[in-house]
C-alpha cells in the first residue's frame, strides 16, 4: 500500500515548483507550499549530480531521517507539502550536519511560525 504522506503525482511536483517557496542551505534545497489537507506530505530527491546510486540513496536516507527527527522534536505544523533536493555537498556529511541544514531551511522558510 502506498503511503499517503509521500508526494508522488507529477501535478503535485509541478505545483510545488511553480508556487512553492524555495530555500537553500548547505546540504539541501527545500521547497514548501501549503496544501489543503489535514496532513503534511514530503518527498526527497537526489539527482545524478550527487553521485552514483549508493551516494544518492545515502543522501535520501540522511534527509529522510533528519526530517523525521525534526518533525518529532519541533512538531512541524500539518498542511504543507515539502520537497527536499540534495546538493552535491551532502555526500561526505553526517546525519547531524544534514539535520542542522534542514532545520535552518525550515526556519528560514518560516514554516514553524505559520499555520496553513
C-alpha positions in Angstrom: 0.0 0.0 0.0 1.3 3.4 -0.9 2.0 6.0 1.8 -0.4 9.0 1.5 2.2 11.1 3.2 4.6 10.9 0.2 4.3 13.1 -2.8 4.1 11.1 -6.0 2.0 12.8 -8.6 3.5 15.0 -11.3 0.8 17.6 -10.8 1.9 18.0 -7.1 5.6 18.4 -8.1 4.7 20.9 -10.8 2.5 22.9 -8.3 5.4 22.9 -5.8 7.9 24.2 -8.4 5.6 26.9 -9.7 4.0 28.2 -6.5 6.3 27.0 -3.7 8.8 28.8 -1.6 12.4 27.7 -2.2 15.0 27.9 0.5 18.6 26.7 0.1 21.0 25.6 2.7 24.4 24.0 2.7 23.3 20.4 2.0 19.7 20.7 0.8 17.2 22.8 -1.1 13.8 22.9 0.4 10.6 23.8 -1.5 7.5 24.2 0.6 3.9 25.1 -0.1 0.7 24.9 2.0 -1.8 22.3 0.9 -5.4 22.0 1.8 -5.0 18.7 3.6 -5.1 17.8 7.3 -1.6 16.3 7.0 1.8 17.1 5.5 3.4 15.4 2.6 7.0 15.1 1.7 9.4 14.0 -1.0 13.2 13.5 -1.1 15.2 13.8 -4.3 18.9 13.3 -5.2 19.9 13.8 -8.8 22.9 12.2 -10.6 24.9 15.3 -9.7 25.1 13.9 -6.2 27.0 10.8 -7.2 26.4 7.2 -8.0 23.4 5.2 -6.8 24.9 4.3 -3.5 25.6 8.0 -2.7 22.2 9.2 -3.9 20.4 6.6 -1.8 22.5 7.5 1.3 21.6 11.2 0.7 17.9 10.3 0.6 18.2 8.2 3.8 20.0 11.1 5.5 17.4 13.6 4.6 14.5 11.3 5.5 16.0 10.5 8.9 16.8 14.2 9.6 13.3 15.3 8.7 11.8 12.6 10.9 13.8 13.8 13.9 12.9 17.4 13.3 9.2 16.6 12.9 9.4 14.6 16.1 11.2 17.2 18.1 9.8 20.5 16.9 6.3 19.4 15.8 6.1 20.9 12.3 2.5 22.1 11.5 0.3 19.9 9.3 -1.0 21.1 6.0 2.3 21.5 4.0 4.0 19.9 1.1 7.8 19.6 1.4 10.3 18.8 -1.3 13.9 18.2 -0.3 16.5 18.2 -3.0 20.0 17.0 -2.1 23.0 19.1 -3.1 26.3 17.5 -4.2 27.9 18.6 -0.9 25.8 16.1 1.0 28.0 13.1 0.0 30.5 13.4 2.8 28.3 14.7 5.5 27.0 13.2 8.8 23.3 12.9 9.8 23.7 15.7 12.4 25.0 18.1 9.7 22.1 17.4 7.4 19.7 17.8 10.3 21.1 21.3 11.0 20.9 22.2 7.4 17.2 21.1 7.1 16.4 22.9 10.4 17.9 26.1 9.0 15.9 25.8 5.8 12.6 25.1 7.7 13.2 28.1 9.9 14.2 30.4 7.1 11.1 29.4 5.2 9.0 30.3 8.2 7.1 27.1 8.3 7.4 26.7 12.0 5.8 30.0 12.7 2.9 29.7 10.2 -0.4 27.9 10.2 -1.6 27.0 6.7 
